[in-house]
Amino acid sequence: MTTLMTVLGIVVFVIGLLISIAWHELGHLSTAKMFGIRVPQYMVGFGPTVWSRKKGDTEYGIKAVPLGGYIRMIGMFPPGDDGRISARSTSPWRGMIEDARSAAFEELQPGDETRLFYTRKPWKRVIVMFAGPFMNLVLAVALFLGVLMGFGIASQTTTVSSVSDCVISQSAASAGKSACAKSDPASPAKQAGLKAGDRITAFDGLPITDWNTLQDDIRRTTGPATITVERAGRSVVLHADLIRNQVAKTDGSGGYVQGQYVYAGFLGFTPATGIVQQGLGDSFQRMGGMVGTAVQSLVDLPERVPALWRSAFDGAPRQPDSPMGVVGAARVGGDVFSLHIPPEQRIATMLMLVAGFNLSLFLFNMLPLLPLDGGHIAGALWEAFKRNLARVFRRPDPGPFDVAKMMPVAYVVAGIFLSFTVLVLIADVVNPVKIT
């Protein structure tokens, strides 16, 4: 049964991946057609064509390898300075440029002179290239909101899981101290009679509905305080005398900053964890934290390569936050469906995985490097800047920015990305990231 659920999880993730890719390319396709650019092909996947159908100017199809997708637009690059599109240089770098230029015009048909990508105004080209990543962002936000507000996520609650017997500083607890010494005073929670299973409903007379609010109230308080709890269906008022103690520093989103401490009010209990539906404001706050984490992960990517190499070839442990490729993410999808958790939580976790994948697609594609969408956006913005500058100083129009001249850089970037992809693939196969 576990094997069946694992396979099902992989299949569900692959379907989610294909939908995400198709959705991305639909953004490019719809805006290109809106601005009158001819698009000969819209394909999901790479390699041999499994199925295709032509409708109007465009061939729509699915290819065998579900690792990406593309649309092909006519005239991605302008002609050379001589107006020709098929000139071939003996220089290898010039050859790359001219090959790219020729490929952009290889399907040119009569009447296409007015339907070329490069002839569109820069702001229209920016919209066409931004539309793909933007679709991934829209899908990520929709999935995140659906899970956070609909299913809920594991969060700390106002229900008491356990009560501390005594007062121990957080640094001492982190160092391994768990037993109370005779000199350690009893915790305020124990003295007040707080018990495991109590659900705190009010603090100092103010209603409490979420853990973050309760935690803030406790940390702001030293001295006497009233705590209202629901116990066995009855409302009970407890009186506690909170003290100042060393506690873990919070990150503002309900988490803790490892190794950092502050002095604040202390009651002395551990909250229970449960599945809690989030409000709209809390959901956007959590998504903001996810975006920040994703951006930081992208910035830290070069630093993670040595550890990834050791995981792939030296048998070093694979870190939970290690970069993953499509294969690794699919394996995680299989692990998700084989977990012994309620079915709705399997679905929610899978949706979060697909949402995270879409967020990564958005951020990655926005890098201002060719051949990524962000590279074409940067080229169009540079062209707009030069043309506006020429207009201000009443100089001749410099014409379209020749993105084809950046193709040597694009090949280098693509080579680096391909090498990194192969490394991640090997690590995902021989030493995959696992979840529990």
C-alpha positions, 0 to 999 in steps of 0.5 A: 500500500505504501508503494502504491501511495508513493507512486500516486504521489509522484504522479500527482506531483508530475501532473501539478508540474505539467499544469504549472508549466502549461500555465506559465507558457499560457501567460506568454502565449496569450499576451503575445497573441494580444499584441499581434505576435505570431506564435508557431508553437506552444509546447509542454515538455521537451523531446519527441512530440506525443500529441499535437494539434494545430489551431490557427497559426499555432501548433499546440502539443505535449512532448515526452519529457515533462521537464519544461515547456516553451512557445516559439515567437517569430522575430525574437531578435532583430536583423543584423546591422546589414539588414540580413538575417542569414549572414554567417561569421567564422568567429564562434562568438559571432556564429552564436549570435547569427545562429540565434538571429537566423533561428528567430526568422526561420519560419518567417512567412509573407505578412509576418513583417508586422508580427515580429516580436522585436518590432513591438514597443518595449513595454509590450515585450516586457509584458509578454516576457513577464506574463509567464513568471507572473502566472506562476506567481498567481498560481503560487498565491492562489494555492498558498491561500487555499491551503492556509485559509482552507485546510490550515497548517500545523501551528501552535495553539492556545491549548496547553500541551505540558506545564514546566515544573520549574523555571529554567533559562532557555539557554540552559534548556538548549544546552540539555538541562531538563531536570529541575534543581532544588534551587530552581523556583516552581514555574508560575504556570505550575503554581497557578494550577495550569494543567495539560489540556487546558485551553486558554481563552483569556489573559488578564480579561482580554479574549485570546484566540491565537497563540501569537497574541497569547505569547506576546501578552505573556512576554509583556507581563511580569507580576500578577495576571489572571488566566481564563481556561476552558477545562472539561467544558467549564471556564476556570479562572487562574491567578499567576505571578509571572516572572522575568526569564530568559526565553528564545527570541521570536522572528515575528512570524511565530517561529524562533531564532535559533541561538538568540535569546531575550529577557521577557515575561515567563509563565512556563508551559508548552503549547500544543500543536494543531491544524489551524486555519489562517485568516487573510492577514496571517496568510499574507504574513506567512506568504511574505515570510515564504517569499523572503526565505525563497529569495534568500535561498536563491541568493545562497545557492552558490554557497550550497554547491559544495555541500550538494557535491559532497551529498552526491559523490561523498555520501555526506548527509543531505540537508533538508533545505538542500536544493532540489530538482524536479526528480527530487521534488517528485520523490518528496511528493511520493513521500507526502502521499505515503505519510500516515497523516489524514488524507486532507493533510496529504493533499494540503502538503502536496498543494504547498509543494506545488505552490513552492515550485511555482514560487521558485519558477517565478523568482528564478525566471526573473533573474536578469540573465538570458536565456531566462525571461528576466534577460529579455525583460532587461533587454527591453527595459534597456532599449526603452531607456536608450530611446527615451534618453535619445529623445530627451537629447534630440538624438537619432533613435538608436533602434531596437536593442539587439538581444542576440548580441548577448547570446554568448553570455546566454550560452555560458549561463545556460551551461552553468544552469545545465551543470547545476541541474545535472548535479542536483539530479545526481544528488536527488537520485543517489541521496534524496531529500527525505521528509518524515 
